[in-house]
Amino acid sequence: MSSSQDYLPPKVWTWNTENGGKFASTNRPVSGATHEKVLPVGKHSLQLHSLATPNGQKVTIMLEELLALGISAAEYDAYLINIGEGDQFGSGFVEINPNSKIPALMDHSTTPPTRVFESGSILQYLAEKFDALVPKDLASKTECRNWLFWQMGSAPYVGGGFGHFYAYAPTKMQYPIDRFTMETKRQLDVLDKHLADHTYMAGDEYSIADIAIWPWYGNLVLGNLYSAAEFLDVANYTNVLRWAKAIEQRPAVQRGRIVNKAFGDGAKLQERHDASDFDGLI
């Protein structure tokens, strides 16, 4: 592999399947299914196919929060999609999400069933469907959506940028690590300054903005993502830490973060079909 100092891009890029790094075996420059695989369908109207990455945690936390509010229609079946093994390229999953990214949701309470993909879209869909976890007045609702879309636009710099080059790339390269560390710390500073004057992202009310942001930035400052808390000097972001620790204590968050978990330390619930599945895990 050429070093970052002497690499000269070709006039036309071609795919090198041996480019190295974690997930290299499943990354590819084309879309669509690679194999036939029918997805299971459980007993509930809401069928989730996911993995407990930060994007996956958003939706399972949301569903557990809805259930904690007493919304029984938010009961769901959650099936594991192992992206390291290429499950996201199965035909059944691609029918739900042609972009082959987790999470993906099917709502069988509608005719025909409604597919929902992209984590932000799923959060908004569930919030509207159940009229919950979004402020009611227009100004606060808009602030909630401001931060929801901030997360959707910002987190790729943390995951695909900082996380990839700091934790997953086959070689450590200073330029991309410095570049994406600077952006990650800038984003943490944005959050820290906002949370200095707000209990939650949209004000005094916990909402889908918090549910979207916490799995990325909360996990990051709590040391649960990329083992990078010391490197990023997260102790300096006191307001983000206060917010992250408070949300971590929510029972629905503790449940939702382990659903579809198939890696790492701690409790794991690879499939979820009923509240009793958590017994003995939390």
VMD Tcl script that draws the C-alpha trace (Angstrom):
set ca {
  {0.00 0.00 0.00}
  {1.36 3.41 -0.90}
  {1.94 5.87 1.90}
  {-0.22 8.95 2.23}
  {2.79 11.03 1.13}
  {3.32 9.41 -2.28}
  {-0.15 8.33 -3.35}
  {-1.11 9.72 -6.74}
  {-4.80 9.17 -7.58}
  {-5.35 7.51 -10.97}
  {-7.38 9.24 -13.65}
  {-10.15 6.66 -13.14}
  {-10.55 4.93 -9.79}
  {-10.98 1.14 -9.78}
  {-12.16 -1.02 -6.91}
  {-9.45 -2.83 -4.96}
  {-11.21 -5.44 -2.86}
  {-8.05 -5.92 -0.78}
  {-7.96 -2.35 0.51}
  {-7.68 -3.53 4.12}
  {-9.19 -2.29 7.33}
  {-12.17 -3.41 9.35}
  {-15.32 -3.96 7.25}
  {-13.25 -3.98 4.03}
  {-14.71 -7.34 3.08}
  {-18.26 -5.95 3.02}
  {-17.65 -2.47 1.61}
  {-18.22 -2.16 -2.13}
  {-18.95 0.58 -4.67}
  {-22.23 -0.88 -5.97}
  {-25.67 -1.32 -4.44}
  {-28.21 -4.12 -4.44}
  {-28.50 -7.61 -3.02}
  {-25.66 -10.11 -3.13}
  {-27.73 -13.09 -2.00}
  {-31.28 -14.21 -1.42}
  {-32.45 -14.08 2.17}
  {-36.02 -13.77 3.39}
  {-36.29 -11.79 6.61}
  {-38.23 -13.25 9.55}
  {-41.51 -11.67 10.64}
  {-42.46 -11.78 14.30}
  {-45.71 -11.30 16.19}
  {-45.72 -7.50 16.48}
  {-46.66 -4.87 13.93}
  {-43.23 -3.21 14.18}
  {-40.41 -5.31 12.78}
  {-36.89 -3.96 13.27}
  {-33.80 -5.29 11.52}
  {-30.70 -3.78 13.02}
  {-27.43 -3.93 14.95}
  {-26.49 -2.09 18.14}
  {-24.23 0.46 16.51}
  {-24.96 4.08 17.49}
  {-27.42 4.36 14.59}
  {-29.10 1.13 15.62}
  {-29.31 2.17 19.27}
  {-31.29 5.26 18.33}
  {-34.28 3.21 17.23}
  {-34.26 0.59 20.00}
  {-33.94 3.34 22.61}
  {-36.84 5.17 20.95}
  {-39.03 2.07 20.99}
  {-38.20 1.30 24.61}
  {-38.96 4.92 25.57}
  {-42.34 4.68 23.85}
  {-43.11 1.48 25.71}
  {-42.04 3.13 28.97}
  {-44.66 5.80 28.26}
  {-47.29 3.06 28.21}
  {-47.71 2.97 24.42}
  {-48.32 -0.74 23.95}
  {-48.64 -0.42 20.18}
  {-44.89 0.28 20.12}
  {-44.15 -3.36 20.94}
  {-41.68 -4.70 18.44}
  {-39.61 -7.62 17.25}
  {-35.92 -6.86 16.70}
  {-33.80 -9.11 14.52}
  {-30.03 -8.98 14.21}
  {-28.41 -7.78 11.00}
  {-24.70 -8.61 11.24}
  {-23.06 -6.06 8.96}
  {-19.66 -7.72 9.39}
  {-21.06 -10.81 7.69}
  {-22.90 -8.91 4.94}
  {-26.46 -9.51 6.19}
  {-27.36 -6.02 4.97}
  {-26.94 -7.22 1.38}
  {-29.57 -9.94 1.68}
  {-32.52 -9.53 -0.67}
  {-35.09 -9.14 2.10}
  {-33.14 -6.37 3.80}
  {-32.46 -4.54 0.53}
  {-36.22 -4.52 -0.13}
  {-36.64 -2.48 3.07}
  {-33.55 -0.33 2.62}
  {-32.04 -0.13 -0.87}
  {-29.08 1.67 0.72}
  {-28.16 -1.50 2.71}
  {-27.60 0.31 6.01}
  {-29.03 -0.47 9.42}
  {-31.48 0.21 10.99}
  {-34.52 -0.64 8.87}
  {-38.13 -0.91 10.06}
  {-41.30 -2.42 8.66}
  {-44.66 -1.31 10.05}
  {-47.24 -4.03 9.40}
  {-50.07 -2.03 11.00}
  {-50.56 -0.27 7.66}
  {-51.86 -1.67 4.37}
  {-49.60 -2.22 2.58}
  {-46.85 -2.38 5.21}
  {-44.73 0.77 5.46}
  {-40.97 0.55 5.11}
  {-38.90 3.11 6.99}
  {-35.14 3.48 6.63}
  {-32.53 6.00 7.83}
  {-32.44 6.35 11.60}
  {-33.62 9.97 11.62}
  {-36.58 9.10 9.44}
  {-37.48 6.20 11.73}
  {-37.35 8.45 14.81}
  {-39.61 11.02 13.16}
  {-41.98 8.33 11.88}
  {-42.41 6.79 15.33}
  {-42.73 10.19 17.01}
  {-45.51 11.18 14.60}
  {-47.21 7.80 14.67}
  {-47.45 7.78 18.46}
  {-47.50 11.56 19.07}
  {-44.67 11.37 21.56}
  {-41.13 12.54 22.28}
  {-41.40 15.67 20.15}
  {-42.37 19.05 21.67}
  {-45.87 20.25 20.84}
  {-45.31 23.95 20.16}
  {-43.84 24.91 16.80}
  {-40.77 26.72 18.12}
  {-39.67 23.85 20.35}
  {-40.55 21.27 17.71}
  {-38.39 23.14 15.23}
  {-35.49 23.29 17.71}
  {-35.84 19.53 18.20}
  {-35.64 18.97 14.47}
  {-32.73 21.40 14.16}
  {-30.69 19.17 16.43}
  {-31.98 15.94 14.91}
  {-30.75 17.02 11.49}
  {-27.55 18.40 13.03}
  {-26.82 14.91 14.24}
  {-27.59 13.31 10.91}
  {-25.23 15.68 9.14}
  {-22.49 15.75 11.78}
  {-22.08 12.15 12.94}
  {-20.55 10.85 9.68}
  {-17.49 12.96 10.51}
  {-17.32 11.15 13.86}
  {-17.99 7.63 12.56}
  {-16.78 7.45 9.00}
  {-14.11 10.07 9.67}
  {-12.66 10.03 13.18}
  {-13.75 6.53 14.15}
  {-12.52 4.97 10.94}
  {-9.07 6.52 10.89}
  {-8.51 6.42 14.67}
  {-9.84 2.92 15.36}
  {-10.36 0.89 12.18}
  {-7.99 1.94 9.39}
  {-5.22 -0.60 8.67}
  {-2.54 2.06 9.27}
  {-2.44 5.15 11.48}
  {-2.12 8.33 9.41}
  {-1.65 11.66 11.12}
  {-3.38 13.89 8.58}
  {-6.85 12.22 8.60}
  {-6.69 11.59 12.36}
  {-5.85 15.24 13.01}
  {-8.46 16.42 10.53}
  {-11.35 14.42 11.96}
  {-10.26 14.82 15.58}
  {-10.42 18.58 15.13}
  {-13.94 18.32 13.68}
  {-15.11 15.89 16.38}
  {-13.86 18.20 19.12}
  {-15.50 21.18 17.41}
  {-18.81 19.30 17.42}
  {-18.39 18.40 21.10}
  {-17.77 22.09 21.79}
  {-20.98 22.99 19.93}
  {-22.89 20.55 22.14}
  {-21.14 21.67 25.32}
  {-21.99 25.33 24.77}
  {-25.61 24.51 23.93}
  {-26.06 22.22 26.93}
  {-24.64 24.85 29.27}
  {-28.04 26.55 29.05}
  {-30.34 23.62 28.27}
  {-31.23 20.48 30.20}
  {-31.86 18.59 26.97}
  {-31.19 19.36 23.33}
  {-34.59 20.97 22.69}
  {-34.86 22.65 26.09}
  {-36.39 21.19 29.24}
  {-38.06 18.29 27.42}
  {-36.37 15.01 26.52}
  {-37.00 14.31 22.84}
  {-35.94 12.47 19.71}
  {-33.09 14.98 19.40}
  {-31.53 13.52 22.56}
  {-32.30 9.99 21.41}
  {-30.51 10.65 18.12}
  {-27.47 12.40 19.57}
  {-26.78 10.33 22.69}
  {-25.72 7.03 21.02}
  {-22.98 8.89 19.15}
  {-21.82 11.71 21.39}
  {-23.00 10.38 24.75}
  {-21.29 7.05 24.16}
  {-18.21 8.89 22.92}
  {-17.72 11.00 26.05}
  {-18.63 8.07 28.34}
  {-15.81 6.02 26.83}
  {-18.03 3.52 25.04}
  {-17.04 4.44 21.49}
  {-13.63 3.93 19.83}
  {-11.86 3.91 23.26}
  {-11.15 7.55 22.53}
  {-12.33 9.43 25.63}
  {-8.82 10.20 26.89}
  {-7.53 11.05 23.41}
  {-10.38 13.54 22.92}
  {-9.99 14.98 26.46}
  {-13.71 14.54 27.05}
  {-13.42 15.68 30.68}
  {-13.23 19.20 29.25}
  {-16.84 18.95 27.98}
  {-18.53 19.10 31.37}
  {-22.01 19.93 30.10}
  {-21.99 17.10 27.57}
  {-20.87 14.73 30.31}
  {-23.67 15.88 32.62}
  {-26.23 15.32 29.87}
  {-24.72 11.98 28.79}
  {-24.67 10.57 32.32}
  {-28.27 11.63 32.99}
  {-29.55 9.95 29.84}
  {-27.47 6.84 30.52}
  {-29.48 6.32 33.73}
  {-32.83 6.14 31.94}
  {-34.16 2.55 32.13}
  {-35.34 2.65 28.51}
  {-31.86 3.68 27.39}
  {-30.30 0.85 29.37}
  {-32.63 -1.59 27.65}
  {-32.47 -0.13 24.17}
  {-28.68 0.06 24.00}
  {-28.29 -3.73 24.33}
  {-30.91 -4.80 21.78}
  {-29.32 -6.38 18.69}
  {-25.95 -6.22 20.43}
  {-23.56 -8.87 19.14}
  {-20.16 -7.45 20.07}
  {-18.23 -5.81 22.89}
  {-18.52 -6.16 26.63}
  {-21.58 -6.19 28.83}
  {-25.10 -7.49 28.40}
  {-26.26 -8.50 24.94}
  {-29.72 -9.20 23.54}
  {-29.29 -10.26 19.93}
  {-33.04 -10.59 19.33}
  {-35.86 -8.91 21.18}
  {-39.51 -10.03 21.05}
  {-40.91 -9.26 24.48}
  {-40.10 -7.19 27.57}
  {-39.30 -10.39 29.43}
  {-36.29 -10.88 27.15}
  {-34.43 -8.38 29.33}
  {-34.91 -10.44 32.50}
  {-31.56 -11.09 34.15}
  {-29.67 -8.82 31.74}
  {-30.16 -5.41 33.36}
}
mol new
graphics top color blue
foreach p $ca { graphics top sphere $p radius 0.5 }
foreach p [lrange $ca 0 end-1] q [lrange $ca 1 end] { graphics top cylinder $p $q radius 0.2 }
display resetview
